């Protein structure tokens, strides 16, 4: 069994064409293809693409209507022994 990793571009028709020389001829082979779309850093996902429901942030941000929240006193920071 041999493994080959390639980066290819899918055509505008949505079809990926692979031409892979394997060094054998006139034999049957079993092939498994696993693909994962690559994203460039400039491609920003929408909140829906990230799994959030539409309008979630508009409904939730600033939605607290109770008493103002206050952080309790945190006390003194303990000194810890350095391990390295």
MDAnalysis code that builds the backbone (N, CA, C; Angstrom):
import MDAnalysis as mda
import numpy as np

u = mda.Universe.empty(252, n_residues=84, atom_resindex=np.repeat(np.arange(84), 3), trajectory=True)
u.add_TopologyAttr("name", ["N", "CA", "C"] * 84)
u.add_TopologyAttr("resid", np.arange(1, 85))
u.add_TopologyAttr("resname", ["UNK", "UNK", "UNK", "UNK", "UNK", "UNK", "UNK", "UNK", "UNK", "UNK", "UNK", "UNK", "UNK", "UNK", "UNK", "UNK", "UNK", "UNK", "UNK", "UNK", "UNK", "UNK", "UNK", "UNK", "UNK", "UNK", "UNK", "UNK", "UNK", "UNK", "UNK", "UNK", "UNK", "UNK", "UNK", "UNK", "UNK", "UNK", "UNK", "UNK", "UNK", "UNK", "UNK", "UNK", "UNK", "UNK", "UNK", "UNK", "UNK", "UNK", "UNK", "UNK", "UNK", "UNK", "UNK", "UNK", "UNK", "UNK", "UNK", "UNK", "UNK", "UNK", "UNK", "UNK", "UNK", "UNK", "UNK", "UNK", "UNK", "UNK", "UNK", "UNK", "UNK", "UNK", "UNK", "UNK", "UNK", "UNK", "UNK", "UNK", "UNK", "UNK", "UNK", "UNK"])
u.atoms.positions = np.array([
    [0.858, -1.170, 0.000],
    [0.000, 0.000, 0.000],
    [0.900, 1.228, 0.000],
    [0.532, 2.210, -0.781],
    [1.290, 3.453, -0.872],
    [0.357, 4.619, -0.605],
    [0.882, 5.675, -0.037],
    [0.104, 6.873, 0.262],
    [0.720, 8.051, -0.470],
    [-0.117, 8.851, -1.111],
    [0.334, 10.040, -1.826],
    [-0.511, 11.210, -1.356],
    [0.130, 12.296, -0.979],
    [-0.597, 13.489, -0.543],
    [-0.399, 14.569, -1.598],
    [-1.499, 15.140, -2.085],
    [-1.466, 16.154, -3.132],
    [-2.314, 17.355, -2.737],
    [-1.962, 18.499, -3.285],
    [-2.844, 19.669, -3.227],
    [-3.225, 19.980, -4.656],
    [-4.506, 19.962, -4.932],
    [-5.026, 20.219, -6.270],
    [-6.138, 21.242, -6.182],
    [-6.461, 21.852, -7.311],
    [-7.558, 22.814, -7.386],
    [-8.738, 22.169, -8.098],
    [-9.916, 22.308, -7.493],
    [-11.147, 21.832, -8.114],
    [-11.528, 22.829, -9.187],
    [-11.891, 22.333, -10.356],
    [-12.264, 23.201, -11.465],
    [-13.580, 23.918, -11.209],
    [-13.869, 24.914, -12.040],
    [-15.110, 25.690, -11.919],
    [-16.340, 24.793, -12.069],
    [-16.154, 23.637, -12.708],
    [-17.264, 22.702, -12.883],
    [-17.517, 21.855, -11.644],
    [-16.684, 22.036, -10.600],
    [-16.853, 21.291, -9.361],
    [-16.267, 19.889, -9.405],
    [-15.462, 19.602, -10.430],
    [-14.880, 18.273, -10.578],
    [-13.374, 18.341, -10.356],
    [-12.865, 17.406, -9.569],
    [-11.440, 17.293, -9.310],
    [-10.876, 16.218, -10.227],
    [-9.870, 16.575, -10.978],
    [-9.217, 15.623, -11.877],
    [-7.868, 15.237, -11.297],
    [-7.614, 13.930, -11.218],
    [-6.350, 13.434, -10.691],
    [-5.664, 12.562, -11.736],
    [-4.422, 12.862, -12.033],
    [-3.572, 12.020, -12.871],
    [-2.386, 11.643, -12.005],
    [-2.351, 10.380, -11.576],
    [-1.324, 9.949, -10.636],
    [-0.569, 8.760, -11.234],
    [0.687, 8.954, -11.579],
    [1.463, 7.810, -12.058],
    [1.805, 6.897, -10.871],
    [1.475, 5.617, -10.991],
    [1.698, 4.696, -9.880],
    [2.804, 3.694, -10.157],
    [3.348, 3.683, -11.355],
    [4.472, 2.796, -11.654],
    [4.097, 1.360, -11.944],
    [2.807, 1.073, -12.119],
    [2.383, -0.278, -12.515],
    [1.451, -0.138, -13.702],
    [1.278, -1.211, -14.447],
    [0.411, -1.174, -15.620],
    [-0.408, -2.450, -15.709],
    [-1.583, -2.319, -16.268],
    [-2.452, -3.447, -16.571],
    [-2.789, -4.275, -15.330],
    [-3.070, -3.593, -14.200],
    [-3.484, -4.251, -12.961],
    [-4.601, -3.452, -12.321],
    [-5.439, -4.133, -11.580],
    [-6.475, -3.446, -10.820],
    [-5.874, -2.922, -9.521],
    [-6.337, -1.754, -9.106],
    [-5.913, -1.190, -7.832],
    [-7.144, -0.734, -7.074],
    [-7.025, -0.723, -5.770],
    [-8.094, -0.196, -4.933],
    [-7.670, 1.195, -4.495],
    [-8.552, 2.158, -4.614],
    [-8.221, 3.560, -4.342],
    [-9.194, 4.115, -3.319],
    [-8.662, 4.878, -2.354],
    [-9.490, 5.578, -1.397],
    [-9.091, 7.057, -1.455],
    [-10.065, 7.924, -1.612],
    [-9.809, 9.361, -1.686],
    [-10.483, 10.029, -0.507],
    [-9.712, 10.814, 0.235],
    [-10.239, 11.621, 1.333],
    [-9.890, 13.059, 1.000],
    [-10.852, 13.946, 0.985],
    [-10.539, 15.332, 0.655],
    [-11.003, 16.268, 1.749],
    [-10.305, 17.390, 1.856],
    [-10.645, 18.426, 2.823],
    [-10.424, 19.766, 2.146],
    [-11.463, 20.583, 2.040],
    [-11.291, 21.913, 1.439],
    [-10.322, 22.748, 2.268],
    [-9.441, 23.465, 1.603],
    [-8.491, 24.345, 2.273],
    [-9.022, 25.764, 2.226],
    [-8.830, 26.495, 3.296],
    [-9.277, 27.875, 3.369],
    [-8.067, 28.787, 3.453],
    [-8.122, 29.862, 2.734],
    [-7.067, 30.853, 2.855],
    [-7.381, 31.743, 4.048],
    [-6.369, 32.333, 4.682],
    [-6.616, 33.176, 5.858],
    [-7.536, 34.355, 5.578],
    [-7.660, 34.764, 4.322],
    [-8.512, 35.913, 4.016],
    [-9.986, 35.531, 3.947],
    [-10.287, 34.240, 3.871],
    [-11.674, 33.823, 3.818],
    [-12.254, 33.834, 5.229],
    [-13.191, 34.716, 5.487],
    [-13.829, 34.809, 6.791],
    [-15.118, 33.992, 6.774],
    [-15.287, 33.123, 7.771],
    [-16.525, 32.365, 7.870],
    [-17.590, 33.237, 8.520],
    [-18.822, 33.075, 8.078],
    [-19.930, 33.766, 8.723],
    [-20.232, 33.067, 10.039],
    [-20.985, 33.721, 10.892],
    [-21.334, 33.103, 12.175],
    [-22.141, 31.822, 11.953],
    [-22.963, 31.783, 10.910],
    [-23.728, 30.579, 10.610],
    [-22.788, 29.450, 10.180],
    [-21.740, 29.757, 9.383],
    [-20.782, 28.738, 8.969],
    [-19.985, 28.216, 10.161],
    [-19.860, 29.038, 11.210],
    [-19.161, 28.611, 12.413],
    [-20.077, 27.846, 13.364],
    [-21.364, 27.688, 13.007],
    [-22.282, 26.891, 13.808],
    [-23.229, 27.677, 14.694],
    [-23.197, 29.003, 14.620],
    [-24.100, 29.814, 15.444],
    [-25.416, 30.026, 14.715],
    [-26.501, 30.078, 15.465],
    [-27.815, 30.320, 14.873],
    [-27.901, 31.751, 14.345],
    [-28.652, 31.957, 13.257],
    [-28.812, 33.324, 12.732],
    [-29.390, 34.255, 13.795],
    [-28.804, 35.454, 13.941],
    [-29.288, 36.448, 14.885],
    [-28.889, 36.209, 16.330],
    [-28.098, 35.166, 16.608],
    [-27.736, 34.833, 17.989],
    [-27.080, 36.008, 18.695],
    [-26.044, 36.592, 18.090],
    [-25.307, 37.657, 18.758],
    [-26.132, 38.928, 18.882],
    [-26.969, 39.212, 17.913],
    [-27.823, 40.394, 17.994],
    [-28.824, 40.269, 19.147],
    [-29.267, 39.060, 19.433],
    [-30.231, 38.840, 20.506],
    [-29.560, 38.765, 21.879],
    [-28.342, 38.251, 21.947],
    [-27.705, 37.967, 23.229],
    [-26.848, 39.125, 23.742],
    [-26.053, 39.738, 22.880],
    [-25.145, 40.792, 23.330],
    [-25.955, 41.938, 23.933],
    [-25.619, 42.299, 25.158],
    [-26.331, 43.374, 25.839],
    [-27.699, 42.962, 26.331],
    [-27.967, 41.661, 26.378],
    [-29.292, 41.176, 26.729],
    [-29.565, 41.060, 28.221],
    [-28.571, 41.274, 29.083],
    [-28.792, 41.147, 30.528],
    [-29.653, 42.288, 31.009],
    [-30.759, 41.966, 31.688],
    [-31.670, 43.008, 32.162],
    [-31.815, 43.001, 33.681],
    [-31.034, 42.175, 34.375],
    [-31.111, 42.103, 35.835],
    [-30.222, 43.149, 36.487],
    [-29.922, 42.915, 37.781],
    [-29.048, 43.822, 38.517],
    [-27.666, 43.847, 37.874],
    [-26.958, 44.971, 38.023],
    [-25.594, 45.015, 37.468],
    [-24.722, 43.934, 38.113],
    [-23.936, 43.271, 37.295],
    [-23.052, 42.222, 37.800],
    [-21.808, 42.860, 38.395],
    [-21.370, 42.339, 39.546],
    [-20.166, 42.841, 40.194],
    [-19.251, 41.672, 40.503],
    [-17.971, 41.868, 40.285],
    [-16.985, 40.830, 40.585],
    [-16.585, 40.962, 42.048],
    [-16.668, 39.858, 42.768],
    [-16.316, 39.858, 44.194],
    [-14.813, 40.032, 44.352],
    [-14.390, 40.447, 45.537],
    [-12.968, 40.610, 45.844],
    [-12.267, 39.268, 45.625],
    [-11.107, 39.297, 44.984],
    [-10.408, 38.069, 44.626],
    [-9.401, 37.618, 45.678],
    [-9.085, 38.435, 46.641],
    [-8.144, 38.049, 47.678],
    [-6.706, 38.185, 47.199],
    [-5.784, 37.670, 47.996],
    [-4.361, 37.764, 47.672],
    [-3.946, 36.598, 46.780],
    [-3.053, 36.891, 45.849],
    [-2.518, 35.865, 44.969],
    [-1.462, 35.067, 45.721],
    [-1.593, 33.752, 45.702],
    [-0.629, 32.927, 46.415],
    [0.670, 32.813, 45.615],
    [1.789, 32.752, 46.335],
    [3.077, 32.574, 45.684],
    [3.316, 31.087, 45.503],
    [3.600, 30.685, 44.261],
    [3.786, 29.267, 43.972],
    [5.241, 28.968, 43.673],
    [5.636, 27.750, 43.938],
    [6.995, 27.306, 43.673],
    [7.152, 27.077, 42.170],
    [8.254, 27.568, 41.590],
    [8.502, 27.344, 40.174],
    [9.033, 25.939, 39.979],
    [8.490, 25.250, 38.962],
    [8.860, 23.849, 38.713],
    [9.994, 23.703, 37.713],
    [10.381, 24.778, 37.046],
    [11.448, 24.658, 36.048],
    [12.523, 25.663, 36.265],
])
